[in-house]
């Protein structure tokens, strides 16, 4: 059995099964680029027969990579609501074999593989005092995959972005497979694919660095607890591997180097867990045979620093539209979608939400569902989104998804007080603020 981590979470198994493909494209309006210059030959993508996509974020199904696939490739997607966006898009590219699979059971996809889709383990992230999954929570999207090799009779867990915060939920998903042994774990080694604390204007640089270190340490504690429970033979830190084009200097200043460098982190986690760990780059191979893993290194850290400049690309907007009317229509749809997806409106009403667009402040009153222009922001349990009209209108028209704008660090934020943590449902609900 052969594994190759090409970029980010993109993992190639035995040359015919690819997971979360992103090799070539610039993503999130060109704010993200691959961290390495790819050496992977496009013609080899024609050999792929199976593709698993863990979730809807663009760095897990890059169309500039997928367009080189054979049209007969079978795509496997977790049967979750937001993933139907992926299926619809793939059909536009003339891919027809799109299969939605339910979570928490093994599916035989060929004579070589069975796959088990593991649901979200990272609900609520790390800023709350509560890390679990509620029965009515349908907004979480990150999944992972347990790949069963029929030939070697081994199981390999590829978490993608699904950081294992909740061991209790992992056990729940694996109910019925309690004696399942996991030989290897591929896991995200940082959580920096977000704009907190990077883009929060009312935090100083020292505060941002302290927050990033604290969150990384907390994430690691949950990871180690998970690894100690699974007891695999080998660890592979991956995912969380990207270059952010317009905030490179700030990104490096805010986030600790040990959690940015895959090689350094591999050595760190091996020391902490006493389990062999390896950082795989591009052409490096992880082989499994005769009940043993073997690592073959080809180009360790080759071409890691890509100095190419990439210009941010924003969609055109209709400047003749009345922005406030568009916002009011979107706010109406916002409540309709909150109801559809069973979000807790009582919890959302506890926060004050303000949009600061080109210095004009729009207060979105979630209690009486009104919008007003204000002079001063309420600083009691308040979240402020700061951007320009072009970006915000593109979000409202759904030319840019707000979650992608956050990942691409196109938005600025303030929150009051700084320690106010109960913004998680407001953040989730903002995914529904569009026409």
N, C-alpha and C positions, 0 to 999 in steps of 0.2 A: 504494500500500500504506500502511496506517495502523496505528500502534501507540499504545496508551494504557496507561500503568502506573497502575493504580487504587489499589493498596495492596500493600505488601510485594512478593511475587513475582507478584501478580495482574496479568496482562497481557492486554489485549483487542486482537485483531487484526481489523481490517476489520469490526468489530461482530458477527462471526459465529463467531469462534474465541477461546475464553478459556483461559488457562493458569494453573493453580494458584489457583483462586478462593477468596479470602477478603476480603470487603468489610464484612460487618455483625456477625458473631458475636463474643462474648467467649469465649476459648479456654482450654484447660488449667486447667479448674476456675475459670474467670474470672480467672486471673492475667494473661492477655494481653488487650489490646484493640487495635483498629486505631489507628495513630498519627494518622490524620486522621479528621475527621467526614465520612463519605462523602456526596458529592453525586450519586452514580450512581443513576439511577432504576431501581427494581426491575422495572418493566414492560419495560425494555430488555433484561433478562436473558432474556426470552422469544425474542429474536431469535437467540440463540446456537444454533448447530447442532453445534459440536464443542467438546470440553473435554479438555485434556491435564492429568493429575495426575502430578507428578514423583515423589512419594513419600508415605509414610503419615502424616507429621506433620500435625496438625490445621490449621495455618496455611496448608496447601496444598490443602485440600478442606473448607472450612467449610460445614457442613450448613445453617447459617442463611442462607447465600448460595445454595447449590445448590438449596434447596427452591423457589426462584422460577424455576428452569429449566423449559423445556418438557420433558415426559416423553420426547420423541423425541430428545433430545440424545444424541449419540454420545460416550461416554467412552473415552479411550485411556489405558491404564496400562502401564507397563513390566512385562514378564513376569518379575517377581521375587517370591519367596515371600510377603513381608510385604504386598505390595499386594493380595493376595486378601482381606485384611481390608476394604479400601476397596470392592472389588466386592460383597462380601456385604452391606455396609452400604447401598450405593446401591440394591441390589435391594429392601431393606426399604422404601425410599422410592419403590418402583415405577418405578425406572429400569431399563430392560431392555437397552439398547444399550451393553454394557460389553465392550470389546475389549482383550485383552492382546496387546501387541506385543513381539517379541524385540528385543534391543539390536543396535546396530551395523549397521543396514541401513535404507534409506529405504522408507517405506510411503506409498503414495498414498492419501489419505483423502478427496479430492474432486478436482474439476477445477481447484481453486485451490491446493491444498496437498499437499506431501509432508512427512513428518516422519521424522527420524532420532533415535532415543533413544540418548543418550550415557550410558554407565555411570558409576559412582562414580570420581571423580578425587581424592577427599579421604579415602581410607582412612587410619585411625590418627590423623587430626587433626594437631595441631602440637606435641604434647607429647613425641613420640617422636623418636628419632634416625634413624628409618627411615620414609620416606613412599613406600609402594608398595602393590600389591594382591597378596595371595597367592592361588594357585589354589583353595585350600580355604576361602577366606573368604567366607561367604554371609550375613554379618550387615550389611554396608554397604547403605544404602538410597538415598542421594541420587543422583538422575539429572538430566540436563539434556536439552534438545531442540534439534536443528537444524531450523528451519522453512524449507522451501524454497517460495518463491513461484513457481508455475508461470508466472504471467503476466509477472513482472519478471525471472525467471531469476536470483534472488538467494537467498542463504542467510543466515539470522539465527540466532545461537546464544544461547539463553536458558538460563543455567546453573542458575537457581533457587538452591538452597543448595549446589550442587555446586562448591565452591571448587576452582579448578584447580591443585592442588598437584603433580600428577604428569603432566608433559608426556609422559613415555615411554608411559604408559597411554593418554593421549589419542591419540597416534599409532597405538597398537595398535588402539584402537576404530575409528579411521578407516582402517584397512588396506583398500586397495581404492578409497579415495577420496582419494588423496594430493594430487591437484591441486584439491581442493575449496576454493573461496574463500568466506570468511565476511565479509559486509558489515558486520554489527553484532554486538556482544557485550553482552548484558545479564548483569551479574555481581553477586554478593553483595559489598557493600562493607564488611561487618564480620562477625565471627564470634561475636556476643554472644548468640546464641540457645542459651546453655549456662550452667551454674552454676559453671563454673571461670573465674576464681578467686573469683567473687562470693560463693559460699556456703561457702567453706573457713574454718572457725573458727580454725585455728591459723596463719593468715596475718594480719599487720597490714594496715591500710588502705594504708600506703605500699608494702608488698610486693605487695598486690593490684594497685595502680596500675602498678607496675613490670612485673608479669607481663602485664597487659593490653596495655600499650604494646609490650612485647617480642613478644607473640604477633601483635599487629596489624601490626607492622613486618615480621615474618617472613612472614605471610600475604601482605602486599603485595608482597614480593620475588618470591614464587612467581607472583602475579597478573601482575606486570609482565613476567616471563619468558614467561608464556603469551601475553600480549597482543603482545609483540614477535615471537613466533613466528607468530601468526595474522595480524597486520597488518590489522585491520578499518578501515573508514572512520569508524566512530563507536563510542563507548563509552557505555553506559547503566548506571550504578550503581543497583541496586535490591535487592529482597529484604532481609533483615536489618532490616526496617522495622516496628517494633512498639512498643507501650507496655506496660511491665510494671507492674502496678497496685500491688503491695504493697512494691516495693523501688525506687521511682522515684528517691529521693534517693541511695541507695547506688549504684544503677546509674550515675547521672551522675557520682558521685565517682570510681568505679573506672575507668570507660572513658574514653579520650581523646575530647574533643569533635570533633576532626577526623574521627574514625571513627564518630561518631554522627550527624553532620549530612550528609545526602545532597548538599546543594548545595555545602558546603565540600569534601566529598570529591571531587565531580565536578571541581572546579577543581584540586584537588591531583593527581588522576590524569592530567588533561589536561597539566598542567605536566610531570609526570614522564615521560609517554609521547610527548608531542607529537602526540597524536591527539585530535581533537575529542571532547568528552564533554559530556553534558547530563543534568541531574537532572529527571526527569519526575514531576509531581504530579497525581494525580486527573484533571482534565480536559485537561491538557497533551497535545499530539499530536506524534508523530514521524511525518512523512510521507516516503515514498520514491517518487520518480517521475523519469523521464528521467535515471536513473543518479546521482541526487543525493538527499541527506537534507535535510529542512527541519523545523525545530522551531517549533511554535506554542505560546506560553505563555499560559495563561488565569488560573491561580490559584496562582502560585508561593507555596508555604508557607502558603496559606490554611488556617485551622483546624488547624494542626499541633499546637497545644497543647490537647488534650482534657482538661479538668479534672474530668470526671465521675468520681465515686467508684464503684468496682465491688467488691462483696463477694465474697470467695473462696467458692466453692461446693464442698463436699466430700460424697461419697456417704455414706449411712448404712451402718453396719456392725452385725453381730450381736455385741453385747458378751458374750453367753453362750458364745461359742466359746472353746475353750482355745487361747490364742495360740501357746503353744509347740508344741502338736500340729499346728496349722495351718502353722507355720514348718517343722516336720520333714517334713510331707507335701510342702510346696513345695520343700524342699531335695532331696528324692528326685526330684521331677519335673525339677528344675534339672539334675541329672546326665543324665537321660534326654534332655533337649533339647540339652545340650552335645554328646552323642554323635550325635544326629540331624543337627545342623548342623555336624558335623566340626570343632568348636573344639578347640584344643590344650589338653587337660586338664593336661598336664605343665607348661605355662606358668602355668596358673591355680593349680596347687598351690604355686607359689613365693611366692604372696602370702597374707597373713593377712587375713581378712575378719571384721569385727565389726559387729553391728547394735546401736546404743545406742537403746533404745526406752523413753521416759519414764525415762531414767537407768539402766535395767537393761541390762546388757551381755550379748549373745548372741554367743558365738564360733562361727563357722561353719567347721569344720575340713574343708577340701577334700581333705585327705590321707586321713583315715579316714571321711569323710562323716558326722561326728557334730556335734551341737550341744550346747554347754554354756554355763552362765551363769558369767561370770568377774567378778572385782573390778577388775582392771587390764588395760588394753589392751596387747597386745604391740606394741612400738614398732620392730620390725624388719620392714621391707617390709610395712607394715600399712595397710589402708584401713578407715576407720570411717564408717559411715552413721548419721546422727543424725536422728531424727524422733519423732513420737508414735505411739501405738498406732493411732489412727484412720486416719492416713495409711498406715502400714505394713500394717495389716490390709487396707485397701482395695486396696493393691498386690498382696498375696498372694492375695486373692480375685479379682483382675483387674478390679476396679471402677475402678481407676486404673492405667494402664500406667506402670511406673517411669521409662521414658524421658520420658514426658509430665510426670511429677512433677519430673524434673530440669530440663526446659525451663522449666517453670513456677516453678522455684526454690522448691519446697516441701520440699526436703531440705537438710540441712546435712552437711558432710563434714569429716573430718580425715584426713591421711595422714602417715605417719612412715617415713623422714625426709621433710622437705618436698620435697627434691630427687628423691624416689623417683618415677620416671617409668613403670615397667613395670606400671601399673595398667590399661592399656587393655583387656586381655582380661578382667580382673575386671569392669570396667564393662560390657563387651559381654555377659558372661555373666549379669549381673544382670537383663537383659531376660527371662531364663528362670526367674527365681525367683518362681514363683506356682503355684497348684494347676492 
